[in-house]
Amino acid sequence: MTKDAIHSLSDEALVEAIVKTNDTLLFEVLYDRFATMVYNKCYGFANGVDEAKDLTQDVF
């Protein structure tokens, strides 16, 4: 699958492809799409930047 094809996948299709193939490139795309949003949400619950980073890592 080309990079353009990967980036054009819907979130659902991307997750399905990750489950089927366990491809780290696909997971990287998923991480890039959601890491900032997950971090910001974690930061709202956390007691600082380090804890927010740890929580974000735990999510992924």
N, C-alpha and C positions, 0 to 999 in steps of 0.2 A: 504494500500500500504506500502511495506517495505521501509526502508531507502535506501537500495541498488537500489530498483526499482525507487524510487524518484530521486536519484542522477544520474540514467542512462537516465532519460527523456531528450529529446531535449529541447532547450529553448522554442520553440513554444508549445510543448506538456505541458511543465511546466506551461506556462502562461494560456493555455486553462484549465488545471486542477485547477488553482487558481481561474479563473473566474467561473468555474462550482461549486466549493466546498467552496471557501472562506477559505481554510485551512491555518492557520498561519504557520504550518511547511513547506508547499510548498512555501509560500512567503519568509520564512527564507532562503530556498535553493536559490531562485531567488536573494535575497539580497546578499547572500554570493558570488554568481557567478559574480555579477556586481557592487557591492559597490565600490570596489577599482578603477575600470575603470571610473565610474561615478564621484567619488571624484576627480580623477586626471584631468578629463576634466573640472570639475567645478573650480578646483584650477587655471587652466589656465585663466579663466575669472574673478576670484574673486580678491578681494583686501586683501587677507590674509586667514589664516587657518580657522578662525572662520566662515567667510563668505562662504568658500568652504564647510565646514561641514553643514551649514544651507542650502545651495543650494542642496547638496546631499540629505539631509533629505526631502527637498521639492520634489525632483524627485520621491522619493519612497513614 
